[in-house]
Amino acid sequence: MNNRSNGKSNNNRGKSAPKFSNSNKKESPFKKESPFKKDAPFKKENAFKKPFDADKKWTSKDKPTDKPAPKPAAPKNTNEIRLNKYIANTGVCSRREADIYIQSGNVRVNGEVVSEMGKVIKITDEVYFDGSLLTPGKKEYILLNKPKNFSTDEKEVGYRNVRELVKASGNNSLQPVGRMDKNTTGLLLLTNDTDLIRKFGLPNQKSSKLYQVTLDKNLKFEDLEKIANGLHIGEHRIYVEEITYIEDEPKCEIGLKMKTPNIKVIRNIFEHLQYDVVKIDRVTFAGLTKKNLPRGNWRFLTQQEIINLKNV
């Protein structure tokens, strides 16, 4: 056996090993096609799909689903409402802030402290927020053409509050958007929508306001250019969108366009250049104008105006 084996080995000696091409190979009938083919689009559902087991008994738990986890069902009864929404509807705070108050134990329903998130209550329930009884109501938006000698600050002694001018609306929870002192006139928005109040109170809010400013003397052209180019006042640099003389008016009547709702900033600009501000009148507010709204009068915003404000 050894000689025969050696002879066979000797006959093949020096010959190269036979080469096999892929075309000569037999494909295994059990070979599965890889989901990671070259140049084939990757499909997550194919790549990670488990093989089907015909002998396995499938249950409803085993069935794959792409649906997201269901959200808590909203109250079907129209006489019921979620507690955080009930609180937000009164205008005292937003839903998110209401959740914080609820978690901290500052909300009572019918005399009992409620700290459960997503709590559903009846509209007829008594809800106390920080010790005060809440009265729910719809959100309202009022545009007022504020006259002189009315203030937005309730602590300002000797002057009436702007909310007295809108008493006829029947809503006592309306709050002014921004501040206006007793000497400033023009457009003022009042609402019980706390989200909107907060939005227009932010320093980086994007809505423009147009003011007509009356000075104690004519504004020099070089000072107008200084304001247009931006002023350093203290540690801050103040920019305006536009400043111009008002056509057919004395040079002490100035048109000023800015994003800030803070009237003090406007006064600081001119006082920094040694001018006294006699009067400030807000002509436009975030696209709203004084058209058909005499001084001291107010009106409800239209639905389209409300949508525009929320999209600013």
C-alpha positions in Angstrom: 0.0 0.0 0.0 2.8 2.3 0.8 4.5 1.7 -2.7 1.2 2.3 -4.5 0.5 5.4 -2.5 4.0 6.7 -3.2 3.7 6.0 -6.9 0.5 8.0 -7.1 2.2 10.8 -5.3 5.2 10.7 -7.7 2.9 10.8 -10.8 1.3 14.0 -9.6 4.5 15.6 -8.5 5.3 18.8 -10.4 1.8 19.3 -11.6 -0.1 22.3 -10.4 -3.3 21.8 -8.4 -6.5 22.0 -10.4 -8.3 25.4 -10.3 -12.0 25.5 -9.7 -14.1 28.5 -10.8 -17.2 29.6 -9.0 -19.3 28.5 -11.9 -18.3 24.8 -11.3 -19.4 25.0 -7.7 -22.8 23.6 -6.8 -25.0 25.9 -4.9 -26.3 24.4 -1.7 -30.1 24.1 -1.8 -30.1 25.2 1.8 -28.2 28.4 1.3 -30.1 31.5 2.3 -29.8 34.8 0.5 -28.2 37.4 2.7 -30.2 40.5 3.3 -27.0 42.5 3.0 -26.5 42.2 -0.8 -24.1 44.5 -2.4 -25.8 47.5 -4.1 -29.2 46.3 -2.6 -31.1 48.7 -0.5 -31.0 47.9 3.2 -34.3 47.0 4.7 -34.4 46.8 8.4 -37.5 44.7 8.5 -35.8 42.1 6.2 -32.4 42.1 8.0 -33.8 41.4 11.4 -36.8 39.2 10.6 -37.0 36.0 12.4 -37.5 32.8 10.4 -41.0 31.5 10.3 -41.6 28.4 12.5 -44.5 26.4 11.1 -44.8 24.3 14.3 -44.9 27.3 16.6 -48.3 28.4 17.9 -48.5 32.2 17.5 -50.3 34.3 20.0 -51.4 38.0 19.9 -48.3 38.9 22.0 -45.9 37.4 19.3 -47.4 39.4 16.4 -45.0 42.2 15.4 -46.5 45.7 15.3 -45.2 49.0 14.1 -47.8 51.1 15.9 -46.6 53.4 18.6 -47.6 53.0 22.2 -51.2 54.2 22.7 -51.6 57.6 24.4 -53.9 57.9 27.4 -57.4 58.2 26.3 -58.9 61.6 26.5 -62.1 62.0 28.6 -65.1 60.9 26.5 -67.5 62.7 28.8 -67.9 66.4 27.8 -68.4 67.2 31.5 -64.9 65.9 32.3 -61.5 67.5 31.6 -57.9 66.9 32.5 -56.8 68.8 35.6 -53.8 70.6 33.9 -56.0 71.7 31.1 -58.6 73.0 33.5 -56.0 75.1 35.2 -54.5 76.4 31.9 -58.0 77.4 30.7 -58.3 79.8 33.6 -55.2 81.7 32.4 -53.1 81.4 35.5 -50.3 79.4 33.8 -49.6 76.9 31.0 -50.3 73.2 31.1 -46.7 72.4 31.6 -46.5 74.7 34.6 -49.8 73.3 35.9 -48.2 69.8 36.0 -45.4 71.2 38.1 -47.8 72.7 40.6 -49.8 69.5 40.7 -46.7 67.4 41.4 -45.7 69.7 44.2 -49.1 69.3 45.9 -50.2 72.9 45.4 -53.6 71.9 43.8 -56.7 70.7 45.6 -59.8 69.3 44.1 -62.9 69.4 46.3 -60.7 70.0 49.3 -58.3 67.1 48.6 -54.7 67.5 47.4 -54.2 66.0 44.0 -50.6 65.1 42.8 -51.6 62.5 40.2 -50.5 63.4 36.6 -53.2 63.1 34.0 -55.9 63.4 36.6 -59.4 63.8 35.1 -61.9 65.9 37.0 -65.5 67.1 36.4 -66.1 70.7 35.2 -68.3 71.2 38.3 -65.5 70.3 40.7 -63.9 73.0 42.9 -60.3 73.5 42.1 -58.0 75.5 44.3 -54.6 76.7 42.9 -52.2 77.9 45.5 -55.1 78.5 47.8 -57.3 80.4 45.3 -60.5 79.1 43.8 -60.2 78.9 40.0 -62.9 79.8 37.5 -62.4 78.2 34.0 -63.1 80.2 30.9 -62.1 80.4 27.2 -59.1 82.3 26.0 -59.8 85.9 24.9 -57.7 88.4 23.1 -58.5 92.2 23.2 -56.8 95.1 21.4 -57.0 98.4 23.3 -56.0 101.9 22.0 -54.7 103.0 25.4 -55.2 106.6 26.4 -53.0 108.7 28.6 -53.0 108.5 32.4 -53.8 104.7 32.5 -51.1 102.3 33.6 -50.4 98.6 33.3 -48.8 98.5 36.7 -51.4 97.9 39.5 -48.9 99.2 42.1 -48.7 102.6 40.5 -50.5 104.9 42.9 -52.7 107.7 41.7 -53.5 106.3 38.3 -56.2 104.0 37.0 -55.4 100.6 35.6 -55.9 99.7 31.9 -58.1 96.7 32.9 -60.8 99.2 33.9 -61.1 100.1 30.2 -62.0 96.6 29.2 -64.4 95.7 32.1 -67.3 95.5 29.6 -65.6 92.3 28.1 -66.8 90.5 31.3 -63.4 88.8 31.7 -61.5 89.8 34.9 -58.5 87.5 34.2 -57.1 89.5 31.2 -53.5 90.6 31.6 -51.6 93.2 29.5 -48.9 91.9 27.1 -45.9 94.0 28.1 -45.8 97.2 30.1 -46.9 100.7 29.3 -46.5 103.6 31.7 -49.2 106.3 32.2 -47.7 108.7 29.6 -47.5 106.1 26.8 -50.5 105.7 24.5 -51.4 103.4 21.6 -51.9 99.7 21.0 -52.0 97.4 23.9 -52.9 93.7 23.8 -54.7 92.1 26.7 -55.4 88.4 27.1 -55.7 85.4 29.5 -53.5 83.3 27.2 -50.4 83.0 29.4 -48.4 81.3 26.6 -48.9 84.3 24.4 -48.0 86.8 27.2 -44.8 84.8 27.8 -44.0 84.6 24.1 -44.1 88.4 23.6 -42.2 89.0 26.8 -39.1 87.2 25.6 -36.1 89.3 24.7 -35.6 87.5 21.4 -39.2 87.6 20.2 -39.5 88.5 16.5 -42.6 90.7 16.2 -42.1 94.3 15.2 -43.7 97.4 16.8 -43.9 100.9 15.3 -43.7 103.9 17.6 -44.3 107.6 17.1 -42.0 109.5 19.4 -42.4 113.2 20.3 -39.2 114.9 21.6 -38.7 118.2 23.4 -36.6 119.5 20.5 -35.7 118.6 16.9 -33.6 115.5 16.5 -30.3 116.3 14.8 -29.5 114.3 11.7 -26.2 113.1 13.1 -28.0 111.7 16.2 -30.6 110.0 13.9 -27.7 108.3 12.2 -26.1 107.3 15.5 -29.4 105.6 16.5 -29.7 103.9 13.1 -26.2 102.4 13.5 -26.8 101.2 17.0 -25.9 102.8 20.4 -23.9 101.6 23.4 -25.9 102.3 26.5 -24.1 101.0 29.6 -23.1 97.4 28.9 -25.7 96.9 26.2 -25.8 97.7 22.5 -29.2 98.9 21.3 -30.3 98.3 17.7 -33.4 99.6 15.9 -35.0 98.2 12.8 -35.7 101.6 11.3 -35.8 105.3 12.4 -37.0 108.2 10.3 -38.5 111.7 10.5 -42.2 111.7 10.0 -43.2 113.3 6.7 -44.9 116.8 6.9 -44.2 116.9 10.7 -41.5 118.9 12.7 -38.1 117.2 13.2 -39.1 116.5 16.8 -41.7 113.9 15.5 -39.8 110.6 15.0 -40.9 107.2 13.6 -39.1 104.3 15.3 -39.5 100.6 14.5 -38.2 98.0 17.0 -38.9 94.5 18.2 -38.8 95.4 21.9 -42.1 95.8 23.8 -40.2 97.6 26.6 -41.0 101.3 26.4 -38.1 102.1 28.8 -35.6 101.1 26.1 -37.1 103.8 23.7 -36.8 106.5 26.4 -33.2 105.4 27.2 -32.2 105.8 23.5 -33.2 109.5 23.3 -32.2 110.4 26.9 -28.8 109.0 26.2 -28.4 111.7 23.5 -29.8 114.5 25.7 -33.4 114.6 24.5 -36.5 114.5 26.7 -39.3 112.3 25.5 -42.6 114.1 25.6 -44.8 111.4 24.3 -44.7 107.8 22.9 -47.5 106.4 20.9 -47.5 102.7 19.7 -48.9 102.7 16.2 -48.6 99.0 15.3 -48.1 95.8 17.4 -47.1 92.6 15.7 -49.1 93.4 12.5 -52.1 94.9 14.4 -53.0 98.5 13.7 -55.2 101.3 15.1 -57.5 101.3 12.1 -61.1 102.0 13.2 -60.1 102.0 16.8 -60.3 105.4 18.4 -58.4 106.3 21.6 -59.8 104.6 24.7 -61.7 102.0 22.7 -61.1 98.3 22.4 -62.2 95.3 20.3 -61.8 91.5 20.2 -59.3 90.1 17.8 -60.6 88.1 14.8 -59.7 84.4 14.6 -57.3 85.1 11.8 -55.5 87.8 13.8 -55.1 85.3 16.7 -53.6 82.7 14.3 -51.2 85.3 12.9 -50.0 86.3 16.4 -49.3 82.7 17.4 -47.3 82.2 14.2 -45.1 85.2 14.6 
